[in-house]
Amino acid sequence: THHYLAAYWWLLEEFGADAVVHLGKHGTLEWLPGKSLGLSPGCAPDAALRDVPLFYPFVVNDPGEGTQAKRRAHATVVDHLIPPMTRADTYDDLAKLEQLLDEYYQVETLDPSKLPAIRVQIWETLRDAELHRDLGVEEQPEEFGDFLNHVDGYLCEIKDLPIRGGLHVLGETPEGEPFRHLLAAILRIGSGQTSGLRRAVGSAYGLDERSLAEDGGVRAEAPVALAWRFPGVVATASDLIDRLEEAQQTLLLEMEERGWDVEAAGSVCEEILGVSDAGVERSLRFAAGEVVPRLGRTPEEMKNLLGGLGGGYVPAGPSGSPTRGLVNVLPTGRNFYSVDPKALPSALSWEVGRGLADDLLRRYLEEEGRYPETVGIVVWGTAAMRTQGDDVAEILALLGVRPVWNEESRRVTGLGVIPLEELGRPRIDVTVRISGFFRDAFPNLISLMDDAFTTVADLDEPEDMNFVKKHADEEKQNGADGRRSTTRIFGSKPGAYGAGLLPLMDARNWRDDADLAEVYAVWGGYAYGKGLDGVEARGAMEDNLRRTEVAVKNVDNREHDLFDSDDYFQYHGGMIAAVRALTGRDPKAFIGDSADPSRVKTRTLSEEARRVFRSRVANPKWIEAMQRHGYKGAFELSATVDYLFGYDATANVVEDWMYRDVTRKYVLDEGVRDFMQQSNPWALRAISERLLEAAERGLWSEPDPEVLQALKAAYLENEGMLEERG
């Protein structure tokens, strides 16, 4: 717009800027219309910025969007550390429920006569927390002991999730407990030959930490050595995880007090754990010798930014997620690079993608008793860079083909068809919605996937074992040519980015699913593949969506989540809404979790939404952490509510109790409300407006009248304050 261009014109012509800094991911400049590469003055980014140097502090775990800034805004990236991570733990009714479970296990053997009374308290607390919805029960189960194991396991899963314990401050290394928690998150799954620290601690006591975490409700006893060093109630695997977590934090604290001396690792292990263990010692040595020194160089972020502005060289470095075992992306403060596109999917990502495909089909088969014929999947460029191609590998695995690599270069040179005898199931058809950046960065992967679709469609196999062939033949019978019958990859118009739903939500001028589906189709109805290159193909996309029985989006780390970004609801939620509008039914909505690549897991979108809501969104630990960051912290609260609303509008995933809890904790809580009124009253207004809109649209279908009235009163009070400010 005129105002947008005028802002940059003023910076360059009136202010006379010698350089520009875009602070934090991500701005809008690099996503404006124009060519994807080799921009000219007629492309919007070049028209605005021209040839002025751009420096861009950018989070290290987002190589895709940072690369976009390099490609389309000639940015010099100065990467920065992820936010400090912490463990979600329990709070409010969840903490009360955890205490009641401990009491139950104690009196179960000491005084069974008290069990009926505790059962009543547990059930009432569980319902107060709305946890019965997560567990799929409405009435108190008769087999209450078995049910409690399920409850305990679910609580273990929630409280053990890593969440952000604040925001990163550019150039500052976290200190004290936040530093140790971040370090524990980075060490969690290990790196290379070094196992995760907590896993190593478990092994030192003869425990399999992974098995304990996967089924926290299983009855268990603590090894004597562990119980003596770290006492506490231990009745289930969840309790053992808590003891191992305590042991891990104690080890890190002792290492910190010894100045992170690598040579102290062995003695610290023996003194704290009471045993000598090579695995624990190796993990502590790795922490003290590799991770801590790299984190200690975080001030280089500011040093290198200022050095770049002074005409100096900003050193290069790799990018990726530190909590996914990629310690080599540290230290931050470097001009990150991403990947060799022709090496994707990598051999490791093929294993992860195959695991994601297998687990998705396992889950669907359990629920429906048959395989899905068509799966819809959202593929982003930044995730492809971060994971080396997990999503593409999953698509190939669903189709029943595998990549072929050159042994010397490890680049992908072709595809190999997996015989049906080896595959052991039908070949699943896939509808692919790619992002604009994926389109720009990975034309080779678009060609690879397109080759896979055409190859599978041409196989001489029974149609009940090859759904791609089945659907392609049906389209040909209806008059489609060969190219149309195997078109499966769709995205934005060349030169455009996004899915279009965010402006619709912000403008509040939509009515129903038909409006959402219309925008999704208008923005995403362009086909990609050999000979296509963005040709208008709305009809083909809608035909594919009508067949889609599962809509899936993968998450590959816990440094962010579903309610952190509008892209999740725009792409994934938009696909769900489009299928619903076209067919009158909801597709299965799945989330594939590969945060730990060795332990992939498929959940429903509702399950994942509850996990994220309980672990972060409603967690006082996270809310209090945001309050330490003033204006930006309040903005994060507001953005979370927007993304909750967007996912609910598209996928019907937010339940009434979630809206109620957000209202109570973000608006009606006096301390939080006062914080926002002082730091960012516009965020408070945005939150209140969005919650009221949810009630008006019926998304918040049955709000408590008292809560709704209090929300309206808080909104009017805040409006009055803003008017007084002028």
ZICOR-V654295 format. One record per helix or strand of 2 or more residues. SS is the DSSP state (H for helix, E for strand). FROM is the first residue (numbers start at 1). LEN is the number of residues. If there is no record, write none. Layout:
SS,FROM,LEN ; SS,FROM,LEN
//
This chain:
H,2,13 ; E,19,5 ; H,29,3 ; H,44,6 ; E,53,7 ; H,63,11 ; E,75,6 ; E,85,3 ; H,92,19 ; H,112,17 ; H,131,5 ; H,144,16 ; E,162,3 ; H,176,12 ; H,197,8 ; H,209,6 ; H,224,6 ; H,237,21 ; H,262,12 ; H,278,18 ; H,300,10 ; E,316,2 ; H,322,3 ; H,327,3 ; E,335,2 ; H,341,3 ; H,347,22 ; E,374,6 ; H,381,7 ; H,390,10 ; E,401,5 ; E,412,6 ; H,420,4 ; E,429,6 ; H,436,6 ; H,443,15 ; H,463,3 ; H,467,11 ; H,482,4 ; E,489,3 ; H,501,7 ; H,513,12 ; E,526,3 ; E,535,2 ; H,538,10 ; E,550,6 ; H,562,3 ; H,566,18 ; E,588,6 ; E,601,4 ; H,605,13 ; H,620,8 ; H,630,22 ; H,656,13 ; H,670,10 ; H,681,16 ; H,705,21
//
